[in-house]
Amino acid sequence: ELDMPDAQQRIASPEVKDALKKSTDDAIARGVFGVPTLAIGDELFWGADATAMAADYLAQGCKFSDAEMIRVASLPARAERDVTKRK
């Protein structure tokens, strides 16, 4: 339980709803697909299981330009978000 007596009232406020919608729209525009997503520069690391990859990325620099990563990145996506249908 939150130690905030007016939490429900705050959550229901138009300001909070507007901020959540803006954050969601910004995330979608950036290419965020799900949560958790960790953004490091222009790279997005999606899912809790990607935390180690993000840590390696920070420690070793970008390995996304080696031949195997380029090959994997060129594989077709299995799921895509159609933002044109969002209301």
Contact map, one row per residue, 1 for C-alpha under 8 A:
111000000000000000000000000000000000000000000000000000000000000000000000000000000000000
111110100000000000000000000000000000000000000000000000000000000000000000000000000000000
111110000000000000000000000000000000000000000000000000000000000000000000000000000000000
011111100000000000000000000000000000000000000000000000000000000000000000000000000000000
011111100000000000000000000000000000000000000000000000000000000000000000000000000000000
000111111100000000000000000000000000000000000000000000000000000000000000000000000000000
010111111110000000000000000000000000000000000000000000000000000000000000000000000000000
000001111111000000000000000000000000000000000000000000000000000000000000000000000000000
000001111111100000000000000000000000000000000000000000000000000000000000000000000000000
000001111111100100000000000000000000000000000000000000000000000000000000000000000000000
000000111111100110000000000000000000000000000000000000000000000000000000000000000000000
000000011111110110000000000000000000000000000000000000000000000000000000000000000000000
000000001111111110000000000000000000000000000000000000000000000000000000000000000000000
000000000001111111000000000000000000000000000000000000000000000000000000000000000000000
000000000000111111100000000000000000000000000000000000000000000000000000000000000000000
000000000111111111110000000000000000000000000000000000000000000000000000000000000000000
000000000011111111111000000000000000000000000000000000000000000000000000000000000000000
000000000000011111111100000000000000000000000000000000000000000000000000000000000000000
000000000000001111111110000000000000000000000000000000000000000000000000000000000000000
000000000000000111111111000000000000000000000000000000000000000000000000000000000000000
000000000000000011111111100000000000000000000000000000000000000000000000000000000000000
000000000000000001111111110000000000000000000000000000000000000000000000000000000000000
000000000000000000111111111000000000000000000000000000000000000000000000000000000000000
000000000000000000011111111100000000000000000000000000000000000000000000000000000000000
000000000000000000001111111110000000000000000000000000000000000000000000000000000000000
000000000000000000000111111111000000000000000000000000000000000000000000000000000000000
000000000000000000000011111111110000000000000000000000000000000000000000000000000000000
000000000000000000000001111111111000000000000000000000000000000000000000000000000010000
000000000000000000000000111111110000000000000000000000000000000000000000000000000000000
000000000000000000000000011111110000000000000000000000000000000000000000000000000000000
000000000000000000000000001111111000000000010000000000000000000000000000000000000000000
000000000000000000000000001111111100100000010100000000000000000000000000000000000000000
000000000000000000000000000100111110100000000100000000000000000000000000000000001000000
000000000000000000000000000000011111100000000110000000000000000000000000000000000000000
000000000000000000000000000000001111100000000110000000000000000000000000000000000000000
000000000000000000000000000000000111110000000111000000000000000000000000000000000000000
000000000000000000000000000000011111111000011110000000000000000000000000000000000000000
000000000000000000000000000000000001111100011100001001000000000000000000000000000000000
000000000000000000000000000000000000111111111000000000000000000000000000000000000000000
000000000000000000000000000000000000011111111000000001000000000000000000000000000000000
000000000000000000000000000000000000001111100000000000000000000000000000000000000000000
000000000000000000000000000000000000001111110000000000000000000000000000000000000000000
000000000000000000000000000000000000001111111000000000000000000000000000000000000000000
000000000000000000000000000000110000111101111100000000000000000000000000000000000000000
000000000000000000000000000000000000111100111110011011000000000000000000000000000000000
000000000000000000000000000000011111110000011111110000000000000000000000000000000000000
000000000000000000000000000000000111100000001111111000000000000000000000000000000000000
000000000000000000000000000000000001000000000111111000000000000000000000000000000000000
000000000000000000000000000000000000000000000111111100000000000000000000000000000000000
000000000000000000000000000000000000000000001111111111000000000000000000000000000000000
000000000000000000000000000000000000010000001011111111100000000000000000000000000000000
000000000000000000000000000000000000000000000000111111110000000000000000000000000000000
000000000000000000000000000000000000000000001000011111111000000000000000000000000000000
000000000000000000000000000000000000010100001000011111111100000000000000000000000000000
000000000000000000000000000000000000000000000000001111111110000000000000000000000000000
000000000000000000000000000000000000000000000000000111111111100000000000000000000000000
000000000000000000000000000000000000000000000000000011111111111000000000000000000000000
000000000000000000000000000000000000000000000000000001111111110000000000000000000000000
000000000000000000000000000000000000000000000000000000111111100000000000000000000000000
000000000000000000000000000000000000000000000000000000011111111000000000000000000000000
000000000000000000000000000000000000000000000000000000011111111000000000000000000000000
000000000000000000000000000000000000000000000000000000001101111110000000000000000000000
000000000000000000000000000000000000000000000000000000001001111111001000000000000000000
000000000000000000000000000000000000000000000000000000000000011111001100000000000000000
000000000000000000000000000000000000000000000000000000000000011111101100000000000000000
000000000000000000000000000000000000000000000000000000000000001111111100000000000000000
000000000000000000000000000000000000000000000000000000000000000011111110000000000000000
000000000000000000000000000000000000000000000000000000000000000001111111000000000000000
000000000000000000000000000000000000000000000000000000000000001111111111100000000000000
000000000000000000000000000000000000000000000000000000000000000111111111110000000000000
000000000000000000000000000000000000000000000000000000000000000000111111111000000000000
000000000000000000000000000000000000000000000000000000000000000000011111111000000000000
000000000000000000000000000000000000000000000000000000000000000000001111111000000000000
000000000000000000000000000000000000000000000000000000000000000000000111111100000000000
000000000000000000000000000000000000000000000000000000000000000000000011111110000000000
000000000000000000000000000000000000000000000000000000000000000000000000011111000000000
000000000000000000000000000000000000000000000000000000000000000000000000001111110000000
000000000000000000000000000000000000000000000000000000000000000000000000000111110000000
000000000000000000000000000000000000000000000000000000000000000000000000000011111000000
000000000000000000000000000000000000000000000000000000000000000000000000000011111100000
000000000000000000000000000000001000000000000000000000000000000000000000000000111110000
000000000000000000000000000000000000000000000000000000000000000000000000000000011111110
000000000000000000000000000100000000000000000000000000000000000000000000000000001111110
000000000000000000000000000000000000000000000000000000000000000000000000000000000111110
000000000000000000000000000000000000000000000000000000000000000000000000000000000111111
000000000000000000000000000000000000000000000000000000000000000000000000000000000111111
000000000000000000000000000000000000000000000000000000000000000000000000000000000000111
